[in-house]
Amino acid sequence: QVQFVESGGALVQPGGSLRLSCAASGSIFSRYAMSWYRQAPGKERDFVARILSDGSTNYAGSVKGRFTISRDNSKDTMYLQMNSLEPEDTAVYYCYAYQNLGGHEYIYWGQGTQVTVSS
């Protein structure tokens, strides 16, 4: 059974930092394009950042320069380093995994981890 499990969410003050993790099991992690999404209360789930299997990355404009996505294929884990956090970053953060294998798409979501930025 393929699973992606997030951790690292917490309550943090504005200007603070957090590192989220997304650990994979049950599949070959290195083959997946991995992303972070977030969903604030009453809003749609939005794209945050993506890292492909070759290590290339892209970011939503609202987090560019503050957040860094990375992956460690030897640990089957993806990370999101979040710096200079703002109240607007408060949301449930989800990891998303995508692979297209021979025309078959494999898509997985984690269960989410809560990040709250508040003084």
N, C-alpha and C positions, 0 to 999 in steps of 0.2 A: 504494500500500500504506500503510495507516494504522499508525503506530507511536507508542508512548509510551516514552521512554527516561529512566530515573532516573539521577541522579548526585548526588555530594556526601557519600556515606556515608564513614565513617572511624572510627578509634579515638579516643575522647575520654575525658577523665577525668570522674568524677562532679562535677556542678556546672557542667560546661562547656556549650558551645553548638555547634550545627551547623545548616546550612541545606541542605536537600535540594531538588533541582529535578527536574521532570518535563517534558521537552520533547516536544511533539507534532509530527508531520509527516503529511502525506497526507490531512488532513481539515480541517474548519472547527472549530478548537479551541473557539471561543467558544460553540458550541452544546452542548458537553458539560458534564454534571455531573461534577465531578472529585473524587476521594477519595484518601486515603492509607490503606493497610492495613499491618499488620506481622505478622510471624510469627517467634516465638521458637523455638529448637530444641525439638522434641518437643511443640509446642503448635499449636493451630489458628490460622489467619489471622484477625486481629481488626481491626475498624474503628478508625481513629484520628481522622480528620477528613474533612469534606466541604465543598466550596464549589460552589454552584450557578452557573448562567450569569448570574444577577442579582447575584451577589456574596454572597449570604447563606451563613452558615457554621454548622456544628455540630461538636461535639467529643465524643470519648469522655471519660467522667468522669476517667479516670486521667491525662489530658494537659491537661485544661482549665486555663487559667491559665499553663501552661508552653509550650505549642505554639501557633503561629499559622499558619493556612493562608491562602494568597493566590494570586492568579493575575494574569498580565499577558497579556491577549488579544492585544496588539500583538506580543508575542514568542512566542505559542503555548506558554506555559510556566506551570506551577503550581509553587508553592514550599511548603515546610514549614519554618518557623523553629522550632527546638527549643532551648529554654533550660532551665537547671536540670536537666540530664540526670541520670538515675539508672541504676544497673545494670539495673534492671527494664525499661528502655527498649531494651536490647540485642535486636536482631532484624534480619531482612531487611525493609526497607520497600519497599512496592509502590505504584505509582500505578494507579488504576482509573478508567476513563472510561466514562460511560454516556450514551446518547442514545436517546430514543424518537421516531422519525420516522415519522409516519403509521401507528402501530401496530407498526412494526418496531423491535426493540430492537438496539442496537449496543453491544457491551461489549468493552472492551479492557483488558488488563493489561500493565504493564511487566515487565521481567525482574528487577527488584529491585536494591536497593543495601544493603550491609551497614553497620549502625550497631552499634558495640561501645562500651559504656560501662564502663570499667574503670580502676582505678588501677595 
